[in-house]
């Protein structure tokens, strides 16, 4: 059975963030994810989840100075202490929200380091994070992001993510497989899903090229969902897309696939 989670950073933005939990639940979603929750009181978020009987599937670790262009701290030199301190905030929110997955962004390319040196920095920090977060039952996700949307981002390819996971060598780190990013960077979605499946902990979806509702672009999502179900995927699928119009009206794609698959949403 495929399980879909609404991404509240992108979806239901017709209303304020705290109100999006209710709209997601009313639309039939049982799980939610979002990027950075830290500007909101964790008690209020917990209340929204409990009141609307929603599961918190995923959120992101602090990314550094987002407005200044930073996209994560884990591979950045001389930011080790800041990164490790940020994990305390991750733990606080994860415990309160009963969330067992956190996406740790790698950070932008640092030209003062070789690519190999920067990757080793990333591996060291992820190893530290995996050991620390494992005490709280938290799994780390790392996500390759396409170079068209985020040209300076260090982690671009799924093979690179797999190599990092192999080097970290901890059971609580896996790939956040975003189908939108995969299609824009590499294509061959089904091949990559099959090839890297044992290391995939979370899947995200959006249409290509405009990152709107699945079904509006070049990917045949109904067929792809049937293939994901055949893989016996048990994790969540995050709906990380920008609605082309009203979010609820745009859920036509989910109603269509619901007739042919075993789906909880």
N, C-alpha and C positions, 0 to 999 in steps of 0.2 A: 504494500500500500504506500503510495506516494503522499508525503506530508508537505504542505506548502505553508511558509511563514511570510507574513506581510512585512516588508521593510518600511518601518514608520518614519525613517528619515526622508524617504522619497515618496511614499504613498500617503494618501489621505491628507495631503498638505492644504486642502481646502479649509482645514480647521487648525487650531493650535496643537502643539505636540501632545499635551496631556489628553486632549480630546480624541486623538487618533486611535487610542486603544479601544474605545467604545465602537468606533466605526469599523475597525478591523474585526472585532467580535461580531458585530451585527452583519458583516459581510460573510461570516462563516469561518473565518480563520481561527485556528486554535493555537497558533504560535506567532511570535513577532521577533524581529531583529531590528537593530538600528546601529548607527555608526558610533557616535560619541555621546554618552548619557550624562557627562559630568557637570553640565550646567544645570541639571535638574536634581532636585532633592531625591535621594534614593528611596526614602520612605514613601514619597508620593508615587514614584514609579512602581514600587512594590504594591501599593494599594490599588493602583490601576490594573496591574496584572491579576491580582487576587479577585478583585471585584468582577472582572470580565472573564475570569477563568482562562487566562492566556498563559502559555509557556514562553519564557524568555529563552530564545534559541541561541542568540549570539549578540555580542557587541564588540567594539574595537578598543584596544588599549590606547592610552593617550598618544597622540601622534607628534608631539612637539608643538611648535608654533605653526599651526595650520595656515593662518592668514598670511604668514611670511613665506609660505611655500613649502614648509617641512611636511614630510609624509612618512613619519615614523622615526624612531630613534635607534632601533636595534643594531643597525650596521654602521652607525656614526661614530667616528673616533672622538675621544674626549667627552663623550656623553654617557659613559657607562653608569655613573652614579645616578644621573637623572632618570635613565631608563629603569634601573633597578628600583628606584624609589617609586616610580609610576606603577610598579606591580602591586604596591600596597593598596593603591586606589582601585586597581583591577580586582583584587581580592575582596575588598569591601563591597563593591557593587555586585560582584559575582555571587557572594554569599547571600546578600540581601535579596537579590533577584532570582536566586536559585538557578543561576545560569552556569552551564558546564562547558561553554566554548567561548574563547576570546580570540579575535583576529589581531595578531601583532604585525603591524606594518613594518616593512624592512627599512624604509628610508630611501632618500635619493642617492644617486651616484655621487661619490666623493672622489674628485679627480686627484687629490693628493695621495690617494692610495691606489695601488693596482687593483684590478677586479678581484684577483685572488686574495689579496690582503683584506679587502672589504668583506668578501664572503667569509673569511675566517673570523672576522670581527662579529659578523652576524651569527655564525655558528656558536661562538662563545657565549654571546648574550642569550641566544635561544636555549642553549643547554642550561644556563643558569635559570632562565625563566621556567623551563620545563620541570626542573627539579623542584623549584619553589612552588609552582602552581599545582604540582601533582599532589602535594599534601592536602589540597582543598578540592581535589577531584575536578580540576579545571584542565581542559584540553586546549592546546595552542593550535591555531590555524595560520598558515601562511598562504598568501594569494599572489600568483603572478598577474600583473596588471599590464594591459596592452600599451605600447609606446606611443600610440596616437593620442590617447586621452591623457596619459601621464608620462611624457617623454623622458623625464629625468629619473624615473623610479628604477631602483636597482634590480628588483626581482621581476623579470619579464617572461620567463619561459617555464613550462611545467617540468621539463627535465632538470632545470636548475633547482626548482623547489624539491624535487625528489632527491637530488644529490645532497642538498642541505639536510633534509630529513634523515638520510642515511648517515650523515656525519654526526648529527645530534644524537641519534641512536637512543631515543627515549620513546616509550609507548604512547605518550600523550602529546604528540605533534603530528599533524597531517595537513593535507592540501585543502584549501578552499578553492574549489574548482568552479570558476565563474565562466559559464558557457559563452557569454557575451565577449569577455576578454579573450577566451580561447579562439573563438571564430575570427576576431579581428587580428590576432597575432599569428596564429598557426593554422586555423581551419581544422579539417579532419576531426570533428568533434567526437564522433562515436569511437573512432580509433583511439583517440586520447583518453576518453572515458574508460574504455576497456583496458588500455595499456597501464594506466596509472590508478586503476580502481582500488587496489588494496591500500593505497595511501590517501584516498579521498575521504575527508571527514565531513564535508559540507559542500553543497552545490548551490549556485546562484544562477538566475536566469534573467534575460532581457532580450528584446529583439535587436537585430543588427540591420542597418547601421546606426539607428537613432536612439537606441536604448529605451524604447517604449515597451508597451505590452507585448508579450510573446504572441506571435501570430501576425504581427504587422510588418515584419521584415522578411529577410531571406532565409531564415531557419524554419524548417518544418517541425515545429514543436510537438504537435500531437504524435507524430511518428517517433520523435526523439524521446518523449515521455514513455512511450511503450517500450522502448529499448532500455531505458533506465530501470523500469519496473522489472524487465527480464533479468537485469543484473542483480536483482534482489536487494536493491539499495534501501537501507533502513534509516538513513539520516533525513534531515530536513532539506527542503529546497527553498531557498530564500528568493523572494520576488523583489530583486533589487533593480527596479526600473522606474523611469520617469513616466507617469501616466500622460498619454497624449491629450487627454481632456479630464473629465471628472473621473476620479479613481474608481468609484463604485460602478459607474456605467461602463468603464473599461474592463471589467472583470468578465466580459463575454468569453474570453479565451479559456478561462477556467471552467465556465459552464459547459463549453464545448467538449473539453477533454474529459469532464466528469462522467459523460455518458459511456465512455469506452474503457475507463481505467478504474482501478480501486484507489480512490483518492480521499484523503482527509484534508480539509482546509478550513 
